Amino acid sequence: MKAIFAILLTLALVNSSLVAKHPLDFSIKRSIMNVMMEVESKLKTNSPLDTVKEVLNEFKGAVNEE
């Protein structure tokens, strides 16, 4: 029982130090599915291809920024 408690305590300490070193970021990020749905809607409405290219470039920039 003491060994299990010691292991759990060790895991909790390691986890807390990792979270402090690499904080979690829950900001809204663009997903590839949302980008593809936006591209599809622009293609269906016959938008200029420059707008589709702009959407894809924005996604590329967001991915590179991460």
PDBQT receptor file of N, H, CA, C and O in Angstrom, charges set to zero:
ATOM      1  N   MET A   1       0.829  -1.192   0.000  1.00  0.00    +0.000 N 
ATOM      2  CA  MET A   1       0.000   0.000   0.000  1.00  0.00    +0.000 C 
ATOM      3  C   MET A   1       0.875   1.257   0.000  1.00  0.00    +0.000 C 
ATOM      4  O   MET A   1       0.587   2.221  -0.709  1.00  0.00    +0.000 OA
ATOM      5  N   LYS A   2       1.925   1.238   0.788  1.00  0.00    +0.000 N 
ATOM      6  H   LYS A   2       2.159   0.454   1.364  1.00  0.00    +0.000 HD
ATOM      7  CA  LYS A   2       2.820   2.395   0.846  1.00  0.00    +0.000 C 
ATOM      8  C   LYS A   2       3.531   2.585  -0.487  1.00  0.00    +0.000 C 
ATOM      9  O   LYS A   2       3.782   3.717  -0.901  1.00  0.00    +0.000 OA
ATOM     10  N   ALA A   3       3.857   1.489  -1.160  1.00  0.00    +0.000 N 
ATOM     11  H   ALA A   3       3.653   0.570  -0.824  1.00  0.00    +0.000 HD
ATOM     12  CA  ALA A   3       4.541   1.576  -2.448  1.00  0.00    +0.000 C 
ATOM     13  C   ALA A   3       3.634   2.219  -3.496  1.00  0.00    +0.000 C 
ATOM     14  O   ALA A   3       4.086   3.045  -4.291  1.00  0.00    +0.000 OA
ATOM     15  N   ILE A   4       2.371   1.845  -3.497  1.00  0.00    +0.000 N 
ATOM     16  H   ILE A   4       2.004   1.174  -2.852  1.00  0.00    +0.000 HD
ATOM     17  CA  ILE A   4       1.418   2.418  -4.446  1.00  0.00    +0.000 C 
ATOM     18  C   ILE A   4       1.253   3.908  -4.182  1.00  0.00    +0.000 C 
ATOM     19  O   ILE A   4       1.214   4.705  -5.119  1.00  0.00    +0.000 OA
ATOM     20  N   PHE A   5       1.156   4.283  -2.924  1.00  0.00    +0.000 N 
ATOM     21  H   PHE A   5       1.187   3.635  -2.163  1.00  0.00    +0.000 HD
ATOM     22  CA  PHE A   5       1.033   5.695  -2.565  1.00  0.00    +0.000 C 
ATOM     23  C   PHE A   5       2.275   6.467  -3.003  1.00  0.00    +0.000 C 
ATOM     24  O   PHE A   5       2.163   7.590  -3.496  1.00  0.00    +0.000 OA
ATOM     25  N   ALA A   6       3.445   5.880  -2.828  1.00  0.00    +0.000 N 
ATOM     26  H   ALA A   6       3.535   4.968  -2.428  1.00  0.00    +0.000 HD
ATOM     27  CA  ALA A   6       4.696   6.540  -3.218  1.00  0.00    +0.000 C 
ATOM     28  C   ALA A   6       4.759   6.713  -4.735  1.00  0.00    +0.000 C 
ATOM     29  O   ALA A   6       5.209   7.751  -5.222  1.00  0.00    +0.000 OA
ATOM     30  N   ILE A   7       4.316   5.712  -5.478  1.00  0.00    +0.000 N 
ATOM     31  H   ILE A   7       3.951   4.869  -5.082  1.00  0.00    +0.000 HD
ATOM     32  CA  ILE A   7       4.312   5.800  -6.940  1.00  0.00    +0.000 C 
ATOM     33  C   ILE A   7       3.346   6.887  -7.407  1.00  0.00    +0.000 C 
ATOM     34  O   ILE A   7       3.675   7.673  -8.296  1.00  0.00    +0.000 OA
ATOM     35  N   LEU A   8       2.156   6.930  -6.809  1.00  0.00    +0.000 N 
ATOM     36  H   LEU A   8       1.889   6.291  -6.088  1.00  0.00    +0.000 HD
ATOM     37  CA  LEU A   8       1.173   7.953  -7.173  1.00  0.00    +0.000 C 
ATOM     38  C   LEU A   8       1.682   9.354  -6.847  1.00  0.00    +0.000 C 
ATOM     39  O   LEU A   8       1.483  10.288  -7.624  1.00  0.00    +0.000 OA
ATOM     40  N   LEU A   9       2.332   9.495  -5.711  1.00  0.00    +0.000 N 
ATOM     41  H   LEU A   9       2.494   8.737  -5.080  1.00  0.00    +0.000 HD
ATOM     42  CA  LEU A   9       2.895  10.783  -5.326  1.00  0.00    +0.000 C 
ATOM     43  C   LEU A   9       3.985  11.211  -6.312  1.00  0.00    +0.000 C 
ATOM     44  O   LEU A   9       4.053  12.374  -6.710  1.00  0.00    +0.000 OA
ATOM     45  N   THR A  10       4.824  10.268  -6.695  1.00  0.00    +0.000 N 
ATOM     46  H   THR A  10       4.768   9.323  -6.372  1.00  0.00    +0.000 HD
ATOM     47  CA  THR A  10       5.883  10.561  -7.658  1.00  0.00    +0.000 C 
ATOM     48  C   THR A  10       5.292  10.976  -9.002  1.00  0.00    +0.000 C 
ATOM     49  O   THR A  10       5.755  11.943  -9.608  1.00  0.00    +0.000 OA
ATOM     50  N   LEU A  11       4.292  10.268  -9.464  1.00  0.00    +0.000 N 
ATOM     51  H   LEU A  11       3.916   9.483  -8.971  1.00  0.00    +0.000 HD
ATOM     52  CA  LEU A  11       3.639  10.620 -10.727  1.00  0.00    +0.000 C 
ATOM     53  C   LEU A  11       3.005  12.006 -10.659  1.00  0.00    +0.000 C 
ATOM     54  O   LEU A  11       3.081  12.769 -11.622  1.00  0.00    +0.000 OA
ATOM     55  N   ALA A  12       2.386  12.334  -9.536  1.00  0.00    +0.000 N 
ATOM     56  H   ALA A  12       2.325  11.714  -8.754  1.00  0.00    +0.000 HD
ATOM     57  CA  ALA A  12       1.769  13.648  -9.379  1.00  0.00    +0.000 C 
ATOM     58  C   ALA A  12       2.826  14.750  -9.419  1.00  0.00    +0.000 C 
ATOM     59  O   ALA A  12       2.606  15.796 -10.029  1.00  0.00    +0.000 OA
ATOM     60  N   LEU A  13       3.955  14.528  -8.784  1.00  0.00    +0.000 N 
ATOM     61  H   LEU A  13       4.135  13.678  -8.288  1.00  0.00    +0.000 HD
ATOM     62  CA  LEU A  13       5.021  15.533  -8.776  1.00  0.00    +0.000 C 
ATOM     63  C   LEU A  13       5.619  15.720 -10.168  1.00  0.00    +0.000 C 
ATOM     64  O   LEU A  13       5.877  16.847 -10.591  1.00  0.00    +0.000 OA
ATOM     65  N   VAL A  14       5.835  14.627 -10.871  1.00  0.00    +0.000 N 
ATOM     66  H   VAL A  14       5.625  13.712 -10.528  1.00  0.00    +0.000 HD
ATOM     67  CA  VAL A  14       6.386  14.713 -12.227  1.00  0.00    +0.000 C 
ATOM     68  C   VAL A  14       5.405  15.435 -13.142  1.00  0.00    +0.000 C 
ATOM     69  O   VAL A  14       5.804  16.278 -13.946  1.00  0.00    +0.000 OA
ATOM     70  N   ASN A  15       4.127  15.107 -13.020  1.00  0.00    +0.000 N 
ATOM     71  H   ASN A  15       3.802  14.423 -12.367  1.00  0.00    +0.000 HD
ATOM     72  CA  ASN A  15       3.110  15.738 -13.849  1.00  0.00    +0.000 C 
ATOM     73  C   ASN A  15       3.042  17.236 -13.577  1.00  0.00    +0.000 C 
ATOM     74  O   ASN A  15       2.942  18.027 -14.515  1.00  0.00    +0.000 OA
ATOM     75  N   SER A  16       3.094  17.634 -12.320  1.00  0.00    +0.000 N 
ATOM     76  H   SER A  16       3.175  16.992 -11.558  1.00  0.00    +0.000 HD
ATOM     77  CA  SER A  16       3.007  19.058 -11.999  1.00  0.00    +0.000 C 
ATOM     78  C   SER A  16       4.233  19.811 -12.518  1.00  0.00    +0.000 C 
ATOM     79  O   SER A  16       4.115  20.957 -12.952  1.00  0.00    +0.000 OA
ATOM     80  N   SER A  17       5.396  19.184 -12.479  1.00  0.00    +0.000 N 
ATOM     81  H   SER A  17       5.492  18.253 -12.127  1.00  0.00    +0.000 HD
ATOM     82  CA  SER A  17       6.580  19.871 -12.998  1.00  0.00    +0.000 C 
ATOM     83  C   SER A  17       6.520  19.991 -14.513  1.00  0.00    +0.000 C 
ATOM     84  O   SER A  17       6.980  20.988 -15.068  1.00  0.00    +0.000 OA
ATOM     85  N   LEU A  18       5.959  18.992 -15.195  1.00  0.00    +0.000 N 
ATOM     86  H   LEU A  18       5.585  18.181 -14.744  1.00  0.00    +0.000 HD
ATOM     87  CA  LEU A  18       5.818  19.068 -16.650  1.00  0.00    +0.000 C 
ATOM     88  C   LEU A  18       4.818  20.147 -17.057  1.00  0.00    +0.000 C 
ATOM     89  O   LEU A  18       5.027  20.862 -18.037  1.00  0.00    +0.000 OA
ATOM     90  N   VAL A  19       3.731  20.258 -16.294  1.00  0.00    +0.000 N 
ATOM     91  H   VAL A  19       3.562  19.677 -15.498  1.00  0.00    +0.000 HD
ATOM     92  CA  VAL A  19       2.727  21.275 -16.607  1.00  0.00    +0.000 C 
ATOM     93  C   VAL A  19       3.307  22.664 -16.368  1.00  0.00    +0.000 C 
ATOM     94  O   VAL A  19       2.996  23.600 -17.105  1.00  0.00    +0.000 OA
ATOM     95  N   ALA A  20       4.145  22.806 -15.344  1.00  0.00    +0.000 N 
ATOM     96  H   ALA A  20       4.397  22.046 -14.746  1.00  0.00    +0.000 HD
ATOM     97  CA  ALA A  20       4.770  24.106 -15.095  1.00  0.00    +0.000 C 
ATOM     98  C   ALA A  20       5.752  24.454 -16.209  1.00  0.00    +0.000 C 
ATOM     99  O   ALA A  20       5.864  25.616 -16.599  1.00  0.00    +0.000 OA
ATOM    100  N   LYS A  21       6.455  23.462 -16.714  1.00  0.00    +0.000 N 
ATOM    101  H   LYS A  21       6.364  22.518 -16.397  1.00  0.00    +0.000 HD
ATOM    102  CA  LYS A  21       7.443  23.702 -17.769  1.00  0.00    +0.000 C 
ATOM    103  C   LYS A  21       6.766  23.939 -19.121  1.00  0.00    +0.000 C 
ATOM    104  O   LYS A  21       7.207  24.786 -19.898  1.00  0.00    +0.000 OA
ATOM    105  N   HIS A  22       5.709  23.201 -19.396  1.00  0.00    +0.000 N 
ATOM    106  H   HIS A  22       5.351  22.513 -18.764  1.00  0.00    +0.000 HD
ATOM    107  CA  HIS A  22       4.980  23.300 -20.661  1.00  0.00    +0.000 C 
ATOM    108  C   HIS A  22       3.513  23.575 -20.359  1.00  0.00    +0.000 C 
ATOM    109  O   HIS A  22       2.714  22.640 -20.309  1.00  0.00    +0.000 OA
ATOM    110  N   PRO A  23       3.139  24.841 -20.155  1.00  0.00    +0.000 N 
ATOM    111  CA  PRO A  23       1.751  25.144 -19.791  1.00  0.00    +0.000 C 
ATOM    112  C   PRO A  23       0.780  24.750 -20.907  1.00  0.00    +0.000 C 
ATOM    113  O   PRO A  23       1.108  24.806 -22.092  1.00  0.00    +0.000 OA
ATOM    114  N   LEU A  24      -0.411  24.354 -20.494  1.00  0.00    +0.000 N 
ATOM    115  H   LEU A  24      -0.678  24.308 -19.531  1.00  0.00    +0.000 HD
ATOM    116  CA  LEU A  24      -1.435  23.952 -21.452  1.00  0.00    +0.000 C 
ATOM    117  C   LEU A  24      -2.053  25.191 -22.086  1.00  0.00    +0.000 C 
ATOM    118  O   LEU A  24      -2.299  26.187 -21.406  1.00  0.00    +0.000 OA
ATOM    119  N   ASP A  25      -2.299  25.125 -23.372  1.00  0.00    +0.000 N 
ATOM    120  H   ASP A  25      -2.099  24.315 -23.924  1.00  0.00    +0.000 HD
ATOM    121  CA  ASP A  25      -2.876  26.234 -24.114  1.00  0.00    +0.000 C 
ATOM    122  C   ASP A  25      -4.205  25.768 -24.683  1.00  0.00    +0.000 C 
ATOM    123  O   ASP A  25      -4.248  24.962 -25.613  1.00  0.00    +0.000 OA
ATOM    124  N   PHE A  26      -5.297  26.288 -24.110  1.00  0.00    +0.000 N 
ATOM    125  H   PHE A  26      -5.262  26.943 -23.355  1.00  0.00    +0.000 HD
ATOM    126  CA  PHE A  26      -6.617  25.879 -24.555  1.00  0.00    +0.000 C 
ATOM    127  C   PHE A  26      -7.252  26.919 -25.472  1.00  0.00    +0.000 C 
ATOM    128  O   PHE A  26      -8.475  26.967 -25.605  1.00  0.00    +0.000 OA
ATOM    129  N   SER A  27      -6.432  27.746 -26.100  1.00  0.00    +0.000 N 
ATOM    130  H   SER A  27      -5.438  27.707 -25.993  1.00  0.00    +0.000 HD
ATOM    131  CA  SER A  27      -6.972  28.739 -27.024  1.00  0.00    +0.000 C 
ATOM    132  C   SER A  27      -7.552  28.018 -28.245  1.00  0.00    +0.000 C 
ATOM    133  O   SER A  27      -7.193  26.883 -28.558  1.00  0.00    +0.000 OA
ATOM    134  N   ILE A  28      -8.433  28.702 -28.897  1.00  0.00    +0.000 N 
ATOM    135  H   ILE A  28      -8.725  29.624 -28.642  1.00  0.00    +0.000 HD
ATOM    136  CA  ILE A  28      -9.086  28.107 -30.063  1.00  0.00    +0.000 C 
ATOM    137  C   ILE A  28      -8.083  28.066 -31.213  1.00  0.00    +0.000 C 
ATOM    138  O   ILE A  28      -7.541  29.093 -31.623  1.00  0.00    +0.000 OA
ATOM    139  N   LYS A  29      -7.853  26.885 -31.712  1.00  0.00    +0.000 N 
ATOM    140  H   LYS A  29      -8.294  26.051 -31.379  1.00  0.00    +0.000 HD
ATOM    141  CA  LYS A  29      -6.929  26.702 -32.823  1.00  0.00    +0.000 C 
ATOM    142  C   LYS A  29      -7.726  26.217 -34.028  1.00  0.00    +0.000 C 
ATOM    143  O   LYS A  29      -8.751  25.549 -33.895  1.00  0.00    +0.000 OA
ATOM    144  N   ARG A  30      -7.237  26.561 -35.173  1.00  0.00    +0.000 N 
ATOM    145  H   ARG A  30      -6.404  27.103 -35.282  1.00  0.00    +0.000 HD
ATOM    146  CA  ARG A  30      -7.914  26.135 -36.390  1.00  0.00    +0.000 C 
ATOM    147  C   ARG A  30      -7.613  24.667 -36.644  1.00  0.00    +0.000 C 
ATOM    148  O   ARG A  30      -6.461  24.237 -36.573  1.00  0.00    +0.000 OA
ATOM    149  N   SER A  31      -8.635  23.917 -36.936  1.00  0.00    +0.000 N 
ATOM    150  H   SER A  31      -9.570  24.266 -36.994  1.00  0.00    +0.000 HD
ATOM    151  CA  SER A  31      -8.436  22.514 -37.279  1.00  0.00    +0.000 C 
ATOM    152  C   SER A  31      -8.500  22.367 -38.790  1.00  0.00    +0.000 C 
ATOM    153  O   SER A  31      -9.105  23.186 -39.482  1.00  0.00    +0.000 OA
ATOM    154  N   ILE A  32      -7.881  21.331 -39.283  1.00  0.00    +0.000 N 
ATOM    155  H   ILE A  32      -7.389  20.665 -38.721  1.00  0.00    +0.000 HD
ATOM    156  CA  ILE A  32      -7.861  21.098 -40.724  1.00  0.00    +0.000 C 
ATOM    157  C   ILE A  32      -9.277  20.854 -41.248  1.00  0.00    +0.000 C 
ATOM    158  O   ILE A  32      -9.590  21.193 -42.389  1.00  0.00    +0.000 OA
ATOM    159  N   MET A  33     -10.131  20.263 -40.406  1.00  0.00    +0.000 N 
ATOM    160  H   MET A  33      -9.877  19.987 -39.479  1.00  0.00    +0.000 HD
ATOM    161  CA  MET A  33     -11.511  20.002 -40.830  1.00  0.00    +0.000 C 
ATOM    162  C   MET A  33     -12.262  21.317 -41.049  1.00  0.00    +0.000 C 
ATOM    163  O   MET A  33     -12.992  21.462 -42.030  1.00  0.00    +0.000 OA
ATOM    164  N   ASN A  34     -12.081  22.270 -40.136  1.00  0.00    +0.000 N 
ATOM    165  H   ASN A  34     -11.488  22.152 -39.340  1.00  0.00    +0.000 HD
ATOM    166  CA  ASN A  34     -12.741  23.569 -40.298  1.00  0.00    +0.000 C 
ATOM    167  C   ASN A  34     -12.224  24.294 -41.533  1.00  0.00    +0.000 C 
ATOM    168  O   ASN A  34     -12.994  24.931 -42.252  1.00  0.00    +0.000 OA
ATOM    169  N   VAL A  35     -10.933  24.200 -41.776  1.00  0.00    +0.000 N 
ATOM    170  H   VAL A  35     -10.307  23.683 -41.192  1.00  0.00    +0.000 HD
ATOM    171  CA  VAL A  35     -10.353  24.858 -42.950  1.00  0.00    +0.000 C 
ATOM    172  C   VAL A  35     -10.898  24.237 -44.222  1.00  0.00    +0.000 C 
ATOM    173  O   VAL A  35     -11.249  24.955 -45.158  1.00  0.00    +0.000 OA
ATOM    174  N   MET A  36     -10.974  22.923 -44.273  1.00  0.00    +0.000 N 
ATOM    175  H   MET A  36     -10.690  22.339 -43.513  1.00  0.00    +0.000 HD
ATOM    176  CA  MET A  36     -11.478  22.260 -45.478  1.00  0.00    +0.000 C 
ATOM    177  C   MET A  36     -12.963  22.566 -45.701  1.00  0.00    +0.000 C 
ATOM    178  O   MET A  36     -13.400  22.697 -46.845  1.00  0.00    +0.000 OA
ATOM    179  N   MET A  37     -13.734  22.679 -44.625  1.00  0.00    +0.000 N 
ATOM    180  H   MET A  37     -13.379  22.572 -43.696  1.00  0.00    +0.000 HD
ATOM    181  CA  MET A  37     -15.149  23.043 -44.775  1.00  0.00    +0.000 C 
ATOM    182  C   MET A  37     -15.277  24.474 -45.307  1.00  0.00    +0.000 C 
ATOM    183  O   MET A  37     -16.148  24.760 -46.128  1.00  0.00    +0.000 OA
ATOM    184  N   GLU A  38     -14.403  25.369 -44.833  1.00  0.00    +0.000 N 
ATOM    185  H   GLU A  38     -13.696  25.136 -44.166  1.00  0.00    +0.000 HD
ATOM    186  CA  GLU A  38     -14.421  26.744 -45.329  1.00  0.00    +0.000 C 
ATOM    187  C   GLU A  38     -14.024  26.795 -46.807  1.00  0.00    +0.000 C 
ATOM    188  O   GLU A  38     -14.625  27.526 -47.594  1.00  0.00    +0.000 OA
ATOM    189  N   VAL A  39     -13.013  26.017 -47.172  1.00  0.00    +0.000 N 
ATOM    190  H   VAL A  39     -12.525  25.423 -46.532  1.00  0.00    +0.000 HD
ATOM    191  CA  VAL A  39     -12.598  25.962 -48.585  1.00  0.00    +0.000 C 
ATOM    192  C   VAL A  39     -13.728  25.403 -49.438  1.00  0.00    +0.000 C 
ATOM    193  O   VAL A  39     -14.003  25.921 -50.520  1.00  0.00    +0.000 OA
ATOM    194  N   GLU A  40     -14.379  24.355 -48.961  1.00  0.00    +0.000 N 
ATOM    195  H   GLU A  40     -14.155  23.934 -48.082  1.00  0.00    +0.000 HD
ATOM    196  CA  GLU A  40     -15.488  23.761 -49.717  1.00  0.00    +0.000 C 
ATOM    197  C   GLU A  40     -16.616  24.764 -49.923  1.00  0.00    +0.000 C 
ATOM    198  O   GLU A  40     -17.177  24.858 -51.015  1.00  0.00    +0.000 OA
ATOM    199  N   SER A  41     -16.948  25.512 -48.872  1.00  0.00    +0.000 N 
ATOM    200  H   SER A  41     -16.492  25.435 -47.985  1.00  0.00    +0.000 HD
ATOM    201  CA  SER A  41     -18.034  26.485 -49.017  1.00  0.00    +0.000 C 
ATOM    202  C   SER A  41     -17.657  27.597 -49.992  1.00  0.00    +0.000 C 
ATOM    203  O   SER A  41     -18.502  28.083 -50.744  1.00  0.00    +0.000 OA
ATOM    204  N   LYS A  42     -16.387  27.998 -49.978  1.00  0.00    +0.000 N 
ATOM    205  H   LYS A  42     -15.700  27.604 -49.367  1.00  0.00    +0.000 HD
ATOM    206  CA  LYS A  42     -15.954  29.035 -50.919  1.00  0.00    +0.000 C 
ATOM    207  C   LYS A  42     -15.979  28.513 -52.356  1.00  0.00    +0.000 C 
ATOM    208  O   LYS A  42     -16.319  29.255 -53.277  1.00  0.00    +0.000 OA
ATOM    209  N   LEU A  43     -15.623  27.249 -52.553  1.00  0.00    +0.000 N 
ATOM    210  H   LEU A  43     -15.347  26.645 -51.805  1.00  0.00    +0.000 HD
ATOM    211  CA  LEU A  43     -15.667  26.669 -53.900  1.00  0.00    +0.000 C 
ATOM    212  C   LEU A  43     -17.103  26.504 -54.391  1.00  0.00    +0.000 C 
ATOM    213  O   LEU A  43     -17.385  26.700 -55.574  1.00  0.00    +0.000 OA
ATOM    214  N   LYS A  44     -18.018  26.140 -53.474  1.00  0.00    +0.000 N 
ATOM    215  H   LYS A  44     -17.789  25.981 -52.513  1.00  0.00    +0.000 HD
ATOM    216  CA  LYS A  44     -19.418  25.973 -53.866  1.00  0.00    +0.000 C 
ATOM    217  C   LYS A  44     -20.061  27.295 -54.253  1.00  0.00    +0.000 C 
ATOM    218  O   LYS A  44     -20.938  27.338 -55.115  1.00  0.00    +0.000 OA
ATOM    219  N   THR A  45     -19.618  28.382 -53.606  1.00  0.00    +0.000 N 
ATOM    220  H   THR A  45     -18.905  28.346 -52.906  1.00  0.00    +0.000 HD
ATOM    221  CA  THR A  45     -20.190  29.693 -53.919  1.00  0.00    +0.000 C 
ATOM    222  C   THR A  45     -19.437  30.397 -55.042  1.00  0.00    +0.000 C 
ATOM    223  O   THR A  45     -19.666  31.577 -55.311  1.00  0.00    +0.000 OA
ATOM    224  N   ASN A  46     -18.537  29.663 -55.694  1.00  0.00    +0.000 N 
ATOM    225  H   ASN A  46     -18.352  28.705 -55.476  1.00  0.00    +0.000 HD
ATOM    226  CA  ASN A  46     -17.763  30.198 -56.823  1.00  0.00    +0.000 C 
ATOM    227  C   ASN A  46     -16.964  31.440 -56.453  1.00  0.00    +0.000 C 
ATOM    228  O   ASN A  46     -16.871  32.390 -57.231  1.00  0.00    +0.000 OA
ATOM    229  N   SER A  47     -16.392  31.421 -55.263  1.00  0.00    +0.000 N 
ATOM    230  H   SER A  47     -16.467  30.649 -54.631  1.00  0.00    +0.000 HD
ATOM    231  CA  SER A  47     -15.508  32.514 -54.849  1.00  0.00    +0.000 C 
ATOM    232  C   SER A  47     -14.228  32.460 -55.669  1.00  0.00    +0.000 C 
ATOM    233  O   SER A  47     -13.865  31.402 -56.183  1.00  0.00    +0.000 OA
ATOM    234  N   PRO A  48     -13.543  33.589 -55.797  1.00  0.00    +0.000 N 
ATOM    235  CA  PRO A  48     -12.270  33.569 -56.523  1.00  0.00    +0.000 C 
ATOM    236  C   PRO A  48     -11.272  32.650 -55.828  1.00  0.00    +0.000 C 
ATOM    237  O   PRO A  48     -11.290  32.499 -54.607  1.00  0.00    +0.000 OA
ATOM    238  N   LEU A  49     -10.409  32.045 -56.620  1.00  0.00    +0.000 N 
ATOM    239  H   LEU A  49     -10.394  32.167 -57.613  1.00  0.00    +0.000 HD
ATOM    240  CA  LEU A  49      -9.424  31.123 -56.061  1.00  0.00    +0.000 C 
ATOM    241  C   LEU A  49      -8.428  31.824 -55.141  1.00  0.00    +0.000 C 
ATOM    242  O   LEU A  49      -7.799  31.185 -54.298  1.00  0.00    +0.000 OA
ATOM    243  N   ASP A  50      -8.287  33.133 -55.306  1.00  0.00    +0.000 N 
ATOM    244  H   ASP A  50      -8.798  33.652 -55.991  1.00  0.00    +0.000 HD
ATOM    245  CA  ASP A  50      -7.396  33.883 -54.412  1.00  0.00    +0.000 C 
ATOM    246  C   ASP A  50      -7.894  33.837 -52.975  1.00  0.00    +0.000 C 
ATOM    247  O   ASP A  50      -7.088  33.800 -52.045  1.00  0.00    +0.000 OA
ATOM    248  N   THR A  51      -9.219  33.839 -52.775  1.00  0.00    +0.000 N 
ATOM    249  H   THR A  51      -9.874  33.869 -53.530  1.00  0.00    +0.000 HD
ATOM    250  CA  THR A  51      -9.737  33.769 -51.408  1.00  0.00    +0.000 C 
ATOM    251  C   THR A  51      -9.479  32.393 -50.800  1.00  0.00    +0.000 C 
ATOM    252  O   THR A  51      -9.192  32.283 -49.608  1.00  0.00    +0.000 OA
ATOM    253  N   VAL A  52      -9.581  31.345 -51.617  1.00  0.00    +0.000 N 
ATOM    254  H   VAL A  52      -9.815  31.435 -52.585  1.00  0.00    +0.000 HD
ATOM    255  CA  VAL A  52      -9.276  29.997 -51.135  1.00  0.00    +0.000 C 
ATOM    256  C   VAL A  52      -7.798  29.900 -50.774  1.00  0.00    +0.000 C 
ATOM    257  O   VAL A  52      -7.431  29.331 -49.746  1.00  0.00    +0.000 OA
ATOM    258  N   LYS A  53      -6.962  30.462 -51.631  1.00  0.00    +0.000 N 
ATOM    259  H   LYS A  53      -7.260  30.924 -52.467  1.00  0.00    +0.000 HD
ATOM    260  CA  LYS A  53      -5.524  30.458 -51.365  1.00  0.00    +0.000 C 
ATOM    261  C   LYS A  53      -5.214  31.228 -50.085  1.00  0.00    +0.000 C 
ATOM    262  O   LYS A  53      -4.341  30.825 -49.316  1.00  0.00    +0.000 OA
ATOM    263  N   GLU A  54      -5.917  32.323 -49.851  1.00  0.00    +0.000 N 
ATOM    264  H   GLU A  54      -6.627  32.650 -50.475  1.00  0.00    +0.000 HD
ATOM    265  CA  GLU A  54      -5.713  33.112 -48.636  1.00  0.00    +0.000 C 
ATOM    266  C   GLU A  54      -6.087  32.317 -47.385  1.00  0.00    +0.000 C 
ATOM    267  O   GLU A  54      -5.383  32.379 -46.377  1.00  0.00    +0.000 OA
ATOM    268  N   VAL A  55      -7.187  31.573 -47.448  1.00  0.00    +0.000 N 
ATOM    269  H   VAL A  55      -7.758  31.523 -48.267  1.00  0.00    +0.000 HD
ATOM    270  CA  VAL A  55      -7.599  30.739 -46.315  1.00  0.00    +0.000 C 
ATOM    271  C   VAL A  55      -6.530  29.695 -46.015  1.00  0.00    +0.000 C 
ATOM    272  O   VAL A  55      -6.175  29.474 -44.857  1.00  0.00    +0.000 OA
ATOM    273  N   LEU A  56      -6.023  29.058 -47.061  1.00  0.00    +0.000 N 
ATOM    274  H   LEU A  56      -6.312  29.238 -48.002  1.00  0.00    +0.000 HD
ATOM    275  CA  LEU A  56      -4.999  28.033 -46.865  1.00  0.00    +0.000 C 
ATOM    276  C   LEU A  56      -3.691  28.628 -46.351  1.00  0.00    +0.000 C 
ATOM    277  O   LEU A  56      -3.007  28.011 -45.534  1.00  0.00    +0.000 OA
ATOM    278  N   ASN A  57      -3.342  29.818 -46.825  1.00  0.00    +0.000 N 
ATOM    279  H   ASN A  57      -3.897  30.319 -47.488  1.00  0.00    +0.000 HD
ATOM    280  CA  ASN A  57      -2.130  30.476 -46.334  1.00  0.00    +0.000 C 
ATOM    281  C   ASN A  57      -2.260  30.892 -44.869  1.00  0.00    +0.000 C 
ATOM    282  O   ASN A  57      -1.291  30.821 -44.113  1.00  0.00    +0.000 OA
ATOM    283  N   GLU A  58      -3.466  31.329 -44.465  1.00  0.00    +0.000 N 
ATOM    284  H   GLU A  58      -4.254  31.386 -45.079  1.00  0.00    +0.000 HD
ATOM    285  CA  GLU A  58      -3.706  31.667 -43.057  1.00  0.00    +0.000 C 
ATOM    286  C   GLU A  58      -3.538  30.428 -42.179  1.00  0.00    +0.000 C 
ATOM    287  O   GLU A  58      -2.947  30.501 -41.102  1.00  0.00    +0.000 OA
ATOM    288  N   PHE A  59      -4.062  29.286 -42.644  1.00  0.00    +0.000 N 
ATOM    289  H   PHE A  59      -4.542  29.227 -43.519  1.00  0.00    +0.000 HD
ATOM    290  CA  PHE A  59      -3.912  28.048 -41.886  1.00  0.00    +0.000 C 
ATOM    291  C   PHE A  59      -2.454  27.657 -41.801  1.00  0.00    +0.000 C 
ATOM    292  O   PHE A  59      -1.981  27.247 -40.740  1.00  0.00    +0.000 OA
ATOM    293  N   LYS A  60      -1.740  27.777 -42.896  1.00  0.00    +0.000 N 
ATOM    294  H   LYS A  60      -2.123  28.110 -43.757  1.00  0.00    +0.000 HD
ATOM    295  CA  LYS A  60      -0.302  27.449 -42.903  1.00  0.00    +0.000 C 
ATOM    296  C   LYS A  60       0.456  28.337 -41.930  1.00  0.00    +0.000 C 
ATOM    297  O   LYS A  60       1.337  27.865 -41.210  1.00  0.00    +0.000 OA
ATOM    298  N   GLY A  61       0.119  29.617 -41.906  1.00  0.00    +0.000 N 
ATOM    299  H   GLY A  61      -0.596  30.000 -42.491  1.00  0.00    +0.000 HD
ATOM    300  CA  GLY A  61       0.755  30.532 -40.970  1.00  0.00    +0.000 C 
ATOM    301  C   GLY A  61       0.463  30.190 -39.515  1.00  0.00    +0.000 C 
ATOM    302  O   GLY A  61       1.337  30.279 -38.653  1.00  0.00    +0.000 OA
ATOM    303  N   ALA A  62      -0.799  29.792 -39.252  1.00  0.00    +0.000 N 
ATOM    304  H   ALA A  62      -1.510  29.720 -39.952  1.00  0.00    +0.000 HD
ATOM    305  CA  ALA A  62      -1.172  29.419 -37.884  1.00  0.00    +0.000 C 
ATOM    306  C   ALA A  62      -0.427  28.164 -37.444  1.00  0.00    +0.000 C 
ATOM    307  O   ALA A  62      -0.006  28.064 -36.291  1.00  0.00    +0.000 OA
ATOM    308  N   VAL A  63      -0.263  27.213 -38.348  1.00  0.00    +0.000 N 
ATOM    309  H   VAL A  63      -0.605  27.294 -39.284  1.00  0.00    +0.000 HD
ATOM    310  CA  VAL A  63       0.457  25.978 -38.023  1.00  0.00    +0.000 C 
ATOM    311  C   VAL A  63       1.930  26.277 -37.786  1.00  0.00    +0.000 C 
ATOM    312  O   VAL A  63       2.524  25.752 -36.844  1.00  0.00    +0.000 OA
ATOM    313  N   ASN A  64       2.527  27.114 -38.629  1.00  0.00    +0.000 N 
ATOM    314  H   ASN A  64       2.044  27.541 -39.395  1.00  0.00    +0.000 HD
ATOM    315  CA  ASN A  64       3.931  27.473 -38.454  1.00  0.00    +0.000 C 
ATOM    316  C   ASN A  64       4.147  28.240 -37.162  1.00  0.00    +0.000 C 
ATOM    317  O   ASN A  64       5.193  28.097 -36.529  1.00  0.00    +0.000 OA
ATOM    318  N   GLU A  65       3.185  29.045 -36.762  1.00  0.00    +0.000 N 
ATOM    319  H   GLU A  65       2.335  29.161 -37.277  1.00  0.00    +0.000 HD
ATOM    320  CA  GLU A  65       3.286  29.823 -35.534  1.00  0.00    +0.000 C 
ATOM    321  C   GLU A  65       3.299  28.924 -34.301  1.00  0.00    +0.000 C 
ATOM    322  O   GLU A  65       3.993  29.202 -33.322  1.00  0.00    +0.000 OA
ATOM    323  N   GLU A  66       2.523  27.846 -34.362  1.00  0.00    +0.000 N 
ATOM    324  H   GLU A  66       1.959  27.620 -35.156  1.00  0.00    +0.000 HD
ATOM    325  CA  GLU A  66       2.477  26.905 -33.228  1.00  0.00    +0.000 C 
ATOM    326  C   GLU A  66       3.817  26.232 -33.096  1.00  0.00    +0.000 C 
ATOM    327  O   GLU A  66       4.006  25.401 -32.208  1.00  0.00    +0.000 OA
TER     328      GLU A  66
